[in-house]
Amino acid sequence: HHIPADDEIGLAVRVDVDDDSEPISFVVLDFTRVTGMDATAISTGLMRVKQIAIMHDITIVFTSLRPEFEQLLIANHVLDAHGRKDDSCVVFQELSDGLEWVENRLLREVGLQGRG
């Protein structure tokens, strides 16, 4: 599965963010089944998603990134130089770890979990 190199990703996020429903706090992108990605996909898709996320205070959670994908995201300024996180993105090796992180943040927001 290749990541689309056009505006499909950014358009999908823009539609959801502009909807009048509950605000979005997190977008989880799991790369388990992604077999290829190029700089065009990043610059026209994922970078646009990151810009939208920053504008709307949304955190992007990347999971199951292959090392070469993570390097592409760093090279194209989607992730910081450490590849782990910046103000709008975090990276986890497994989908379950990313989902647990999101769940803990949501529980913390509603006061159902102690500090940690």
CYANA upper distance limits for C-alpha pairs under 8 A (distance plus 0.5 A):
  1 HIS  CA     33 ARG  CA      6.84
  1 HIS  CA     34 VAL  CA      5.37
  1 HIS  CA     35 THR  CA      5.87
  1 HIS  CA     36 GLY  CA      7.15
  2 HIS  CA     34 VAL  CA      6.38
  2 HIS  CA     35 THR  CA      6.57
  2 HIS  CA     36 GLY  CA      5.44
  2 HIS  CA     37 MET  CA      6.40
  3 ILE  CA     34 VAL  CA      7.62
  3 ILE  CA     36 GLY  CA      7.54
  3 ILE  CA     37 MET  CA      6.35
  3 ILE  CA     41 ALA  CA      6.71
  4 PRO  CA      8 GLU  CA      7.42
  4 PRO  CA      9 ILE  CA      7.94
  4 PRO  CA     41 ALA  CA      6.48
  4 PRO  CA     45 GLY  CA      7.95
  5 ALA  CA     40 THR  CA      6.16
  5 ALA  CA     41 ALA  CA      4.43
  5 ALA  CA     42 ILE  CA      7.98
  5 ALA  CA     44 THR  CA      6.89
  5 ALA  CA     45 GLY  CA      6.93
  6 ASP  CA     41 ALA  CA      7.33
  6 ASP  CA     44 THR  CA      6.52
  6 ASP  CA     45 GLY  CA      6.87
  7 ASP  CA     11 LEU  CA      6.42
  7 ASP  CA     44 THR  CA      6.79
  7 ASP  CA     45 GLY  CA      6.32
  8 GLU  CA     12 ALA  CA      6.66
  8 GLU  CA     45 GLY  CA      7.72
  9 ILE  CA     13 VAL  CA      6.98
  9 ILE  CA     45 GLY  CA      5.91
  9 ILE  CA     46 LEU  CA      7.63
  9 ILE  CA     49 VAL  CA      7.48
 10 GLY  CA     14 ARG  CA      6.50
 10 GLY  CA     44 THR  CA      8.48
 10 GLY  CA     45 GLY  CA      6.14
 10 GLY  CA     46 LEU  CA      7.79
 10 GLY  CA     48 ARG  CA      6.10
 10 GLY  CA     49 VAL  CA      5.67
 10 GLY  CA     52 ILE  CA      8.37
 11 LEU  CA     15 VAL  CA      6.62
 12 ALA  CA     16 ASP  CA      6.94
 13 VAL  CA     17 VAL  CA      6.57
 13 VAL  CA     49 VAL  CA      7.21
 13 VAL  CA     52 ILE  CA      8.16
 14 ARG  CA     18 ASP  CA      6.53
 14 ARG  CA     52 ILE  CA      7.61
 15 VAL  CA     19 ASP  CA      6.76
 17 VAL  CA     23 PRO  CA      7.72
 17 VAL  CA     24 ILE  CA      7.22
 17 VAL  CA     56 HIS  CA      8.18
 24 ILE  CA     58 ILE  CA      6.99
 25 SER  CA     57 ASP  CA      7.43
 25 SER  CA     58 ILE  CA      5.16
 25 SER  CA     59 THR  CA      6.72
 26 PHE  CA     58 ILE  CA      5.81
 26 PHE  CA     59 THR  CA      5.26
 26 PHE  CA     60 ILE  CA      6.26
 26 PHE  CA     61 VAL  CA      7.47
 26 PHE  CA    102 VAL  CA      7.71
 27 VAL  CA     58 ILE  CA      7.66
 27 VAL  CA     59 THR  CA      6.84
 27 VAL  CA     60 ILE  CA      5.32
 27 VAL  CA     61 VAL  CA      6.49
 28 VAL  CA     60 ILE  CA      6.43
 28 VAL  CA     61 VAL  CA      5.08
 28 VAL  CA     62 PHE  CA      6.56
 28 VAL  CA     63 THR  CA      7.95
 28 VAL  CA     98 GLY  CA      8.04
 28 VAL  CA     99 LEU  CA      8.24
 29 LEU  CA     60 ILE  CA      7.74
 29 LEU  CA     61 VAL  CA      6.51
 29 LEU  CA     62 PHE  CA      5.44
 29 LEU  CA     63 THR  CA      6.72
 30 ASP  CA     62 PHE  CA      6.48
 30 ASP  CA     63 THR  CA      5.18
 30 ASP  CA     64 SER  CA      6.46
 30 ASP  CA     65 LEU  CA      8.12
 30 ASP  CA     95 LEU  CA      6.80
 31 PHE  CA     62 PHE  CA      7.95
 31 PHE  CA     63 THR  CA      6.52
 31 PHE  CA     64 SER  CA      5.61
 31 PHE  CA     65 LEU  CA      6.02
 31 PHE  CA     66 ARG  CA      8.33
 32 THR  CA     63 THR  CA      8.04
 32 THR  CA     64 SER  CA      5.74
 32 THR  CA     65 LEU  CA      7.69
 37 MET  CA     41 ALA  CA      6.91
 37 MET  CA     42 ILE  CA      8.18
 37 MET  CA     69 PHE  CA      7.39
 38 ASP  CA     42 ILE  CA      7.16
 38 ASP  CA     72 LEU  CA      8.16
 39 ALA  CA     43 SER  CA      6.56
 39 ALA  CA     72 LEU  CA      7.39
 39 ALA  CA     76 ASN  CA      7.82
 40 THR  CA     44 THR  CA      6.45
 40 THR  CA     45 GLY  CA      8.32
 41 ALA  CA     45 GLY  CA      5.83
 41 ALA  CA     46 LEU  CA      7.30
 42 ILE  CA     46 LEU  CA      5.19
 42 ILE  CA     47 MET  CA      6.23
 42 ILE  CA     72 LEU  CA      8.44
 42 ILE  CA     73 LEU  CA      7.59
 42 ILE  CA     76 ASN  CA      7.59
 42 ILE  CA     78 VAL  CA      8.46
 43 SER  CA     47 MET  CA      5.70
 43 SER  CA     48 ARG  CA      7.69
 43 SER  CA     76 ASN  CA      7.56
 44 THR  CA     48 ARG  CA      6.67
 45 GLY  CA     49 VAL  CA      6.80
 46 LEU  CA     50 LYS  CA      6.66
 46 LEU  CA     78 VAL  CA      7.81
 47 MET  CA     51 GLN  CA      6.73
 47 MET  CA     76 ASN  CA      8.44
 47 MET  CA     77 HIS  CA      8.38
 47 MET  CA     78 VAL  CA      6.46
 48 ARG  CA     52 ILE  CA      6.73
 49 VAL  CA     53 ALA  CA      6.54
 50 LYS  CA     54 ILE  CA      6.64
 50 LYS  CA     60 ILE  CA      7.81
 50 LYS  CA     78 VAL  CA      7.34
 50 LYS  CA     88 SER  CA      7.68
 50 LYS  CA     89 CYS  CA      8.43
 51 GLN  CA     55 MET  CA      6.77
 52 ILE  CA     56 HIS  CA      6.74
 53 ALA  CA     57 ASP  CA      6.22
 53 ALA  CA     58 ILE  CA      4.99
 53 ALA  CA     59 THR  CA      6.90
 53 ALA  CA     60 ILE  CA      7.63
 53 ALA  CA     88 SER  CA      7.32
 54 ILE  CA     58 ILE  CA      6.71
 54 ILE  CA     59 THR  CA      8.32
 54 ILE  CA     88 SER  CA      6.65
 57 ASP  CA     88 SER  CA      8.02
 58 ILE  CA     88 SER  CA      7.13
 59 THR  CA     87 ASP  CA      8.29
 59 THR  CA     88 SER  CA      5.21
 59 THR  CA     89 CYS  CA      6.01
 59 THR  CA     90 VAL  CA      7.92
 60 ILE  CA     88 SER  CA      6.57
 60 ILE  CA     89 CYS  CA      5.16
 60 ILE  CA     90 VAL  CA      6.88
 61 VAL  CA     89 CYS  CA      6.37
 61 VAL  CA     90 VAL  CA      5.52
 61 VAL  CA     91 VAL  CA      6.39
 61 VAL  CA     92 PHE  CA      8.00
 61 VAL  CA     98 GLY  CA      6.92
 62 PHE  CA     89 CYS  CA      7.83
 62 PHE  CA     90 VAL  CA      6.66
 62 PHE  CA     91 VAL  CA      5.24
 62 PHE  CA     92 PHE  CA      6.79
 62 PHE  CA     98 GLY  CA      7.97
 63 THR  CA     91 VAL  CA      6.32
 63 THR  CA     92 PHE  CA      5.33
 63 THR  CA     93 GLN  CA      6.03
 63 THR  CA     94 GLU  CA      6.02
 63 THR  CA     95 LEU  CA      5.69
 63 THR  CA     98 GLY  CA      6.83
 64 SER  CA     92 PHE  CA      7.14
 64 SER  CA     93 GLN  CA      5.31
 64 SER  CA     94 GLU  CA      5.68
 64 SER  CA     95 LEU  CA      6.91
 65 LEU  CA     69 PHE  CA      6.50
 65 LEU  CA     70 GLU  CA      6.48
 65 LEU  CA     91 VAL  CA      8.41
 65 LEU  CA     92 PHE  CA      8.41
 65 LEU  CA     93 GLN  CA      7.24
 66 ARG  CA     70 GLU  CA      6.80
 67 PRO  CA     71 GLN  CA      6.72
 68 GLU  CA     72 LEU  CA      6.80
 69 PHE  CA     73 LEU  CA      6.74
 70 GLU  CA     74 ILE  CA      6.74
 70 GLU  CA     79 LEU  CA      8.33
 70 GLU  CA     83 GLY  CA      7.13
 71 GLN  CA     75 ALA  CA      6.52
 71 GLN  CA     83 GLY  CA      8.03
 72 LEU  CA     76 ASN  CA      6.58
 73 LEU  CA     77 HIS  CA      6.61
 73 LEU  CA     78 VAL  CA      5.50
 73 LEU  CA     79 LEU  CA      6.02
 73 LEU  CA     83 GLY  CA      8.36
 74 ILE  CA     78 VAL  CA      6.37
 74 ILE  CA     79 LEU  CA      5.23
 74 ILE  CA     80 ASP  CA      6.30
 74 ILE  CA     81 ALA  CA      6.36
 74 ILE  CA     82 HIS  CA      8.43
 74 ILE  CA     83 GLY  CA      6.52
 78 VAL  CA     89 CYS  CA      8.39
 79 LEU  CA     83 GLY  CA      5.78
 79 LEU  CA     84 ARG  CA      7.49
 79 LEU  CA     85 LYS  CA      6.85
 79 LEU  CA     86 ASP  CA      7.20
 79 LEU  CA     89 CYS  CA      7.19
 80 ASP  CA     84 ARG  CA      7.45
 80 ASP  CA     85 LYS  CA      6.80
 80 ASP  CA     86 ASP  CA      6.41
 83 GLY  CA     91 VAL  CA      8.01
 84 ARG  CA     89 CYS  CA      8.35
 84 ARG  CA     90 VAL  CA      6.31
 84 ARG  CA     91 VAL  CA      5.85
 85 LYS  CA     89 CYS  CA      5.60
 85 LYS  CA     90 VAL  CA      4.80
 85 LYS  CA     91 VAL  CA      6.89
 86 ASP  CA     90 VAL  CA      7.37
 91 VAL  CA     98 GLY  CA      7.99
 92 PHE  CA     97 ASP  CA      6.71
 92 PHE  CA     98 GLY  CA      6.06
 93 GLN  CA     97 ASP  CA      7.75
 93 GLN  CA     98 GLY  CA      8.48
 94 GLU  CA     98 GLY  CA      7.08
 95 LEU  CA     99 LEU  CA      6.64
 96 SER  CA    100 GLU  CA      6.55
 97 ASP  CA    101 TRP  CA      6.69
 98 GLY  CA    102 VAL  CA      6.80
 99 LEU  CA    103 GLU  CA      6.56
100 GLU  CA    104 ASN  CA      6.62
101 TRP  CA    105 ARG  CA      6.81
102 VAL  CA    106 LEU  CA      6.68
103 GLU  CA    107 LEU  CA      6.59
104 ASN  CA    108 ARG  CA      6.55
104 ASN  CA    113 GLN  CA      7.87
105 ARG  CA    109 GLU  CA      6.67
106 LEU  CA    110 VAL  CA      7.04
107 LEU  CA    111 GLY  CA      6.58
107 LEU  CA    112 LEU  CA      5.61
107 LEU  CA    113 GLN  CA      6.12
108 ARG  CA    112 LEU  CA      6.38
108 ARG  CA    113 GLN  CA      5.61
108 ARG  CA    114 GLY  CA      7.45
108 ARG  CA    115 ARG  CA      7.97
